[in-house]
C-alpha cells in the first residue's frame, strides 16, 4: 500500500508518496491546477512507478480535487484543522506531512465519498456556521448584498456554474449556451483562473459574467478572517490579470459561512450570491435526474446551481440542454446573477 498527500499552493498541487515504512516511494511531483485529470490518473497507478493501491490525504482547505479522485475509485481522506497544527495563511501544510497522516492515522481521518463530497461528515459544523452568521447576513441583506434568488414577479432566472474554469467541461458548457443564445454566470476558483486565463477570457468574450468562488474551494468554518480575505483577494487579482475586471458577486464553497468570514464582505467586498435551486449535479445522479431536479424546483427569480469544474462533469453537460429547453418553454429569460439581484451597474 502507498500513501499520498496533496498540498495546494498559489500555482497548483504538490504530491508526495510514501510506502508502508514511511519512506518516500518517489520524488515529489508538482501539478498545475489545469492538470488534475492527469494527477488523478497518475495516482490511480496508470502512469507511476511503483504501482499498487494508494490512499490519499488532503486538507479541508483543498476542495478542488476530491471529486475526480473519488470518482476514479481512490481511497480519499480529509484532514481537518484540529489534526494539522499550524497552517499557513495561504496554502496548505506540506504534502509529506499529509502523506504520513494517511499512512499512520487513517482511522482518525474522514473518508470522502463521491456522494458526500469534500465535506462528508461536517454537517454539524456547516449548520452551526450558518446559524451564527444570521446577524451578519441580515446586515448584508439590508445593504442589498446578500441574496438567494431574484424577484419572483419577473420572468427571469440565472443559470450559474461553479468550480471552473475546466479545460474540458467549460468549453462544452459554453458551446451549449451559445447554441441557445443564453447568458450564464461562472463562479470560478482562483487556482483555475490563474492556471487557465484563456478560458476565463473565453467566458467573458462569449458574453457571460463572472463570480468569485475563493482560491482553493475551502470549507469556510476552517478559515480565519485573514485566511478568507487572502482567498478572496488573490482570486480577484487573478481575475484582474486575466480579464481586467473583478467580479461583483461571491459564492462561498458548499454555501458554508461564518460571521467571521462574512464580516469581511461588509466593508468593501462583493455581494454574496447563494442559490435556491441545487441541481445536485456534483453528486452525479445521472443527466435525467439532474434536469428533473432543476425543472421541478425552478421558477421566476431562481438562482440555479450547476458545475463546470471540480470533478467529472459530463453528466452536467449532458443535462444542460434539457434544463435550458425546459426553462425556455416556461418563457423564462436567462440573465446574469448581478442582473437578477439588481446590483448597481447592471441592466
C-alpha positions as CSV (number, residue, x, y, z in Angstrom):
1,X,0.0,0.0,0.0
2,X,1.2,3.5,-0.8
3,X,0.1,6.8,0.8
4,X,-0.1,10.1,-0.9
5,X,-0.5,13.7,0.4
6,X,-1.7,16.5,-1.8
7,X,-0.8,20.1,-0.8
8,X,-2.0,23.2,-2.6
9,X,-0.2,26.5,-3.2
10,X,-0.6,29.6,-5.4
11,X,0.4,27.7,-8.5
12,X,-1.0,24.2,-8.2
13,X,-0.5,21.0,-6.3
14,X,2.5,19.2,-4.7
15,X,2.2,15.5,-4.3
16,X,4.3,13.3,-2.0
17,X,4.0,9.5,-1.8
18,X,5.4,7.2,0.9
19,X,5.5,3.5,1.3
20,X,4.3,1.3,4.3
21,X,7.5,2.1,6.1
22,X,7.2,5.9,5.7
23,X,10.0,6.1,3.1
24,X,9.5,8.3,0.1
25,X,8.4,6.0,-2.7
26,X,9.4,8.5,-5.4
27,X,10.4,12.1,-5.9
28,X,7.9,14.8,-5.1
29,X,5.7,15.8,-8.1
30,X,4.2,19.2,-8.9
31,X,1.0,19.5,-10.9
32,X,-0.6,22.7,-12.3
33,X,-4.3,23.2,-11.5
34,X,-5.1,22.6,-15.1
35,X,-3.6,19.1,-14.9
36,X,-5.8,17.5,-12.1
37,X,-7.1,14.8,-14.5
38,X,-3.5,13.8,-15.2
39,X,-2.8,13.8,-11.5
40,X,-5.8,11.6,-10.9
41,X,-4.7,9.0,-13.5
42,X,-1.2,9.1,-12.0
43,X,-2.4,8.4,-8.5
44,X,-4.5,5.5,-9.9
45,X,-1.3,3.9,-10.9
46,X,-1.6,4.2,-14.7
47,X,1.5,6.3,-15.1
48,X,3.6,5.9,-12.0
49,X,6.2,3.5,-10.6
50,X,6.0,1.8,-8.1
51,X,2.4,0.7,-8.9
52,X,-0.1,-0.5,-6.3
53,X,-3.2,0.9,-4.5
54,X,-2.8,4.3,-3.0
55,X,-4.6,6.1,-0.1
56,X,-4.7,9.9,-0.5
57,X,-4.9,12.6,2.2
58,X,-5.8,16.3,1.6
59,X,-6.8,19.3,3.7
60,X,-10.3,20.7,4.2
61,X,-9.0,23.8,2.5
62,X,-8.4,21.8,-0.7
63,X,-11.9,21.3,-2.2
64,X,-11.0,21.0,-5.9
65,X,-9.5,17.5,-6.4
66,X,-11.6,15.2,-4.2
67,X,-14.4,14.9,-6.9
68,X,-12.2,13.4,-9.5
69,X,-10.3,11.3,-7.0
70,X,-13.3,9.7,-5.5
71,X,-14.9,9.2,-9.0
72,X,-11.8,7.4,-10.0
73,X,-12.2,5.0,-7.1
74,X,-9.3,6.2,-5.0
75,X,-9.4,5.9,-1.2
76,X,-9.5,9.6,-0.2
77,X,-9.3,11.1,3.3
78,X,-9.8,14.7,4.6
79,X,-7.6,16.1,7.3
80,X,-9.3,18.6,9.5
81,X,-7.8,21.7,11.2
82,X,-7.5,20.0,14.7
83,X,-5.3,17.3,13.1
84,X,-3.0,19.8,11.4
85,X,-1.4,22.1,13.9
86,X,-0.4,25.5,12.5
87,X,-1.3,26.0,8.8
88,X,-0.1,28.8,6.5
89,X,-2.5,31.7,5.9
90,X,-2.4,30.9,2.2
91,X,-1.6,27.4,1.1
92,X,-1.7,24.1,2.9
93,X,0.7,22.1,5.2
94,X,3.4,20.2,3.3
95,X,2.3,17.2,1.2
96,X,4.8,14.9,3.0
97,X,3.0,15.6,6.3
98,X,-0.3,14.7,4.8
99,X,1.1,11.5,3.3
100,X,2.4,10.5,6.7
101,X,-1.0,11.1,8.2
102,X,-2.5,8.9,5.5
103,X,0.0,6.2,6.5
104,X,-0.3,6.3,10.3
105,X,-3.6,7.9,11.1
106,X,-6.2,6.9,8.6
107,X,-8.6,5.7,11.3
108,X,-8.8,9.3,12.6
109,X,-9.3,10.9,9.3
110,X,-12.6,11.4,7.4
111,X,-13.1,9.2,4.4
112,X,-14.7,11.1,1.5
113,X,-17.4,9.8,-0.9
114,X,-18.5,10.9,-4.3
115,X,-22.0,11.5,-2.9
116,X,-20.9,13.3,0.3
117,X,-18.3,15.5,-1.4
118,X,-15.4,17.2,0.3
119,X,-17.3,18.0,3.5
120,X,-18.5,14.5,4.2
121,X,-19.2,14.3,8.0
122,X,-19.1,18.1,8.7
123,X,-22.8,18.8,8.7
124,X,-22.9,19.9,12.3
125,X,-20.1,22.5,11.7
126,X,-21.8,23.6,8.5
127,X,-25.1,24.3,10.1
128,X,-23.6,25.9,13.2
129,X,-21.7,28.4,11.0
130,X,-24.9,29.3,9.2
131,X,-26.8,29.7,12.5
132,X,-24.1,32.1,13.9
133,X,-24.0,34.0,10.6
134,X,-27.6,35.2,10.7
135,X,-26.9,38.7,12.2
136,X,-24.2,39.4,9.6
137,X,-26.4,38.1,6.8
138,X,-29.2,40.5,8.0
139,X,-26.8,43.4,7.6
140,X,-25.7,42.3,4.1
141,X,-29.3,41.8,3.1
142,X,-30.2,45.3,4.3
143,X,-27.4,46.6,2.2
144,X,-28.6,44.7,-0.8
145,X,-25.5,42.5,-0.9
146,X,-26.9,39.0,0.2
147,X,-29.4,37.1,-1.9
148,X,-30.6,33.5,-2.6
149,X,-32.9,34.4,-5.5
150,X,-34.2,37.3,-7.5
151,X,-37.6,38.9,-7.7
152,X,-40.4,36.4,-8.1
153,X,-42.5,38.7,-10.2
154,X,-40.2,38.8,-13.2
155,X,-39.8,36.0,-15.7
156,X,-36.0,35.8,-15.2
157,X,-33.6,33.1,-13.9
158,X,-29.9,33.0,-13.5
159,X,-28.0,29.8,-14.5
160,X,-24.7,29.5,-12.7
161,X,-21.7,27.2,-12.9
162,X,-19.2,26.6,-10.1
163,X,-15.6,25.4,-9.7
164,X,-14.2,26.2,-13.1
165,X,-12.8,27.1,-15.4
166,X,-12.1,23.5,-16.6
167,X,-10.1,22.8,-19.7
168,X,-12.7,20.3,-21.0
169,X,-16.1,20.9,-19.5
170,X,-16.2,24.7,-19.5
171,X,-15.9,24.8,-23.3
172,X,-18.6,22.2,-23.7
173,X,-20.9,24.3,-21.5
174,X,-20.1,27.4,-23.4
175,X,-20.9,25.7,-26.7
176,X,-24.3,24.7,-25.4
177,X,-25.1,28.2,-24.1
178,X,-24.1,29.6,-27.5
179,X,-26.4,27.2,-29.3
180,X,-29.3,28.5,-27.3
181,X,-28.1,32.1,-27.2
182,X,-28.4,32.5,-23.4
183,X,-26.4,34.1,-20.7
184,X,-24.9,32.5,-17.5
185,X,-22.6,33.3,-14.6
186,X,-19.4,31.3,-13.9
187,X,-18.2,31.3,-10.3
188,X,-14.6,30.5,-10.7
189,X,-11.8,29.4,-8.3
190,X,-8.6,31.4,-8.2
191,X,-6.4,28.3,-8.8
192,X,-8.1,27.7,-12.1
193,X,-8.3,31.3,-13.1
194,X,-4.6,31.6,-12.5
195,X,-3.8,28.4,-14.5
196,X,-6.3,28.9,-17.3
197,X,-6.7,32.6,-18.0
198,X,-7.6,32.0,-21.7
199,X,-10.6,30.0,-20.6
200,X,-11.7,32.9,-18.4
201,X,-11.4,35.3,-21.4
202,X,-13.4,32.8,-23.4
203,X,-16.2,33.1,-20.9
204,X,-16.2,36.9,-21.0
205,X,-15.9,37.1,-24.7
206,X,-19.0,34.9,-25.0
207,X,-21.0,37.5,-23.1
208,X,-21.2,35.7,-19.7
209,X,-20.4,37.1,-16.3
210,X,-18.0,36.0,-13.6
211,X,-18.2,35.4,-9.8
212,X,-15.5,34.8,-7.1
213,X,-15.6,31.3,-5.6
214,X,-12.4,31.6,-3.5
215,X,-8.9,30.3,-4.4
216,X,-8.9,26.7,-3.3
217,X,-12.5,26.0,-2.5
218,X,-12.1,25.7,1.3
219,X,-14.7,24.9,3.9
220,X,-15.1,28.5,5.3
221,X,-15.6,27.5,9.0
222,X,-11.9,26.2,8.9
223,X,-10.6,29.7,7.9
224,X,-9.7,32.7,10.0
225,X,-10.9,36.1,8.7
226,X,-7.4,36.8,7.4
227,X,-7.2,33.5,5.5
228,X,-10.6,34.1,4.0
229,X,-9.6,37.6,2.9
230,X,-6.5,36.2,1.2
231,X,-8.6,33.7,-0.7
232,X,-11.0,36.4,-1.8
233,X,-8.3,39.0,-2.8
234,X,-5.9,36.6,-4.5
235,X,-8.8,35.4,-6.7
236,X,-9.8,38.9,-7.5
237,X,-6.2,39.7,-8.5
238,X,-6.2,36.6,-10.8
239,X,-9.4,37.8,-12.5
240,X,-7.9,41.3,-12.9
241,X,-4.8,39.8,-14.6
242,X,-6.9,37.6,-16.9
243,X,-9.7,40.0,-18.0
244,X,-9.1,43.3,-16.4
245,X,-12.1,43.2,-14.1
246,X,-13.1,42.0,-10.6
247,X,-16.4,40.1,-10.1
248,X,-19.2,41.9,-8.3
249,X,-20.5,38.7,-6.8
250,X,-19.1,36.0,-4.5
251,X,-20.3,32.5,-3.7
252,X,-19.0,30.6,-0.7
253,X,-17.8,27.0,-1.4
254,X,-20.5,24.5,-0.3
255,X,-22.6,27.5,0.8
256,X,-20.6,27.5,4.0
257,X,-20.1,30.6,6.0
258,X,-19.3,32.1,9.4
259,X,-19.8,35.5,10.9
260,X,-16.0,36.0,10.9
261,X,-15.7,35.4,7.2
262,X,-18.9,37.3,6.2
263,X,-17.8,40.4,8.2
264,X,-15.0,40.6,5.6
265,X,-17.7,41.3,3.0
266,X,-19.4,44.1,4.8
267,X,-16.8,46.9,4.2
268,X,-16.0,46.6,0.5
269,X,-16.4,43.0,-0.5
270,X,-18.6,41.6,-3.3
271,X,-22.3,40.7,-2.9
272,X,-22.9,37.2,-1.6
273,X,-24.9,35.1,-4.1
274,X,-26.2,31.7,-2.9
275,X,-28.9,29.7,-4.8
276,X,-32.5,28.5,-4.4
277,X,-32.2,25.6,-6.8
278,X,-29.4,23.0,-6.4
279,X,-29.2,20.6,-9.4
280,X,-27.2,18.1,-7.3
281,X,-25.1,17.5,-10.4
282,X,-22.0,17.3,-8.1
283,X,-23.3,14.0,-6.8
284,X,-23.5,12.6,-10.4
285,X,-27.1,11.1,-10.1
286,X,-27.5,10.9,-13.9
287,X,-28.3,13.6,-16.5
288,X,-32.0,12.9,-16.4
289,X,-32.2,13.3,-12.6
290,X,-30.2,16.5,-12.8
291,X,-32.5,18.0,-15.3
292,X,-35.6,16.9,-13.5
293,X,-34.4,18.3,-10.2
294,X,-33.8,21.7,-11.7
295,X,-37.1,21.8,-13.6
296,X,-39.1,20.6,-10.6
297,X,-37.9,23.4,-8.4
298,X,-37.1,26.4,-10.7
299,X,-39.4,29.3,-11.3
300,X,-39.3,33.1,-11.7
301,X,-36.4,34.6,-9.9
302,X,-34.5,31.3,-9.4
303,X,-30.7,31.2,-9.0
304,X,-29.7,27.7,-10.3
305,X,-26.6,26.0,-9.2
306,X,-24.7,23.7,-11.6
307,X,-21.0,22.9,-12.1
308,X,-18.5,23.1,-14.9
309,X,-15.4,22.2,-12.8
310,X,-14.1,20.4,-9.7
311,X,-14.9,16.9,-10.9
312,X,-16.3,14.7,-13.6
313,X,-18.9,17.0,-15.1
314,X,-20.0,15.1,-18.2
315,X,-23.4,14.4,-16.6
316,X,-23.9,18.2,-16.1
317,X,-23.1,18.8,-19.7
318,X,-25.5,16.2,-20.9
319,X,-28.3,17.5,-18.7
320,X,-27.8,21.1,-19.7
321,X,-29.9,21.2,-23.0
322,X,-32.9,19.7,-21.2
323,X,-32.6,22.2,-18.4
324,X,-32.4,25.1,-20.8
325,X,-35.2,23.9,-23.1
326,X,-37.5,23.2,-20.1
327,X,-37.0,26.7,-18.7
328,X,-37.4,28.4,-22.1
329,X,-40.7,26.6,-22.5
330,X,-41.9,28.5,-19.4
331,X,-41.0,31.8,-21.1
332,X,-38.2,32.4,-18.6
333,X,-35.4,34.7,-19.6
334,X,-31.8,34.0,-18.7
335,X,-29.8,36.9,-17.1
336,X,-26.6,37.3,-15.1
337,X,-26.6,36.8,-11.4
338,X,-25.8,40.5,-10.9
339,X,-28.8,41.5,-13.1
340,X,-31.1,39.0,-11.3
341,X,-30.2,40.6,-8.0
342,X,-30.5,44.2,-9.4
343,X,-26.9,45.1,-8.3
344,X,-25.8,48.6,-9.2
345,X,-24.3,48.9,-12.6
346,X,-26.2,46.1,-14.2
347,X,-29.1,46.5,-16.7
